[in-house]
Amino acid sequence: MTSQAVVFLQGICAVAAWAVGLFFLRFWRESRDQFFAYFAIGFWLMATTWALLGLESPTAENRPYIYGLRLLAFLLIIAAIVDKNRNPQH
């Protein structure tokens, strides 16, 4: 796959993750359930990583700060799921 195609696909992923984050933000505003807020922030962090990769070098995924942001995004999503399952009254 060419470098331009990789950048294009990373841009698509970034926009899609940002849109998903907006949906979760809307659900959070309606319910005030922190589960949705964690998911929104997690997806926005993922969108940020894809945007950074597209702006810098499409094949430079071994950058530690990008993996750090992805790790933070996944930890937020996992924390939201664990919190929701521990406290079913939310």
N, C-alpha and C positions, 0 to 999 in steps of 0.2 A: 504494500500500500504506500502511496506517495505521501510525502510530508504534508502537502496541502490537504489531502483527504483526511489525514489524522487531525489536523488543526480544525477542519470543518466539523468532523464528528465530535471533537472535544467541545466546540462551540455549541453544537446541538445539545450535548449532554449538560452543559452549563446552563443553558436557557431552560431546559426541561426541569433540572433540579431546582432552579430558582422559581419556576412556576409551581412546582409541587410544594415548595416552601410557602408560597403565597396561599395555597389552598389550606395548608395546615395552620397558617396564621389566622385565616378566616374562621376555621373551626375553633381555634383557641379563643378568639374574640367572642364567639357565640357561647362557648361553654366555660371558659376560664379554667379549663383542665390543663395542667402543666404538661401533660403527655403530648399534647399538640404543639406546645411551645418548644419542647425539646426536639420534636421531629422537625419543626420549621427551621430551627437553628442548625440542626444536623444537615438538612438538605442544602441550606445556604452555604455551609462550610464546604460541602461537596461541590457545589457550583463554583465556589471560589477556587478550589483546587483545579478544576477543569479549565477555568478561565486563565489561571496563572500558567498552566501548562501550554495552553494555546497561544498565550502572549509571549512566552519565553521560547522554549524549545519543545516541540511536540513529543520528542522521544526522551526527554530528560526527567523521567518519572522517579529517578533515584535521588531526587533532591530531598533532604531530610525534612525541611519545613513543609513540603507538600504532603509527605507521608505523616507528619505530625498533625497537620490539619485534618487529614482523612481519619487518622486514629481518633482524634477528638470528636469528629462527626459520628463515627461508629460508636464510641463510648457514650455519647449523649443519647443516641437511639437505644442502645442497650440499657442505659440507666432509666430511660422512660418506660421501657417494657418491664423491667424489674420492679420499678416503683408502682406501676399500674397493677401488676400481679400481687404485690405485697399489700396494697391498699385498695381493695376492690370497691370501696365506697366512693372513690374519685369519679 
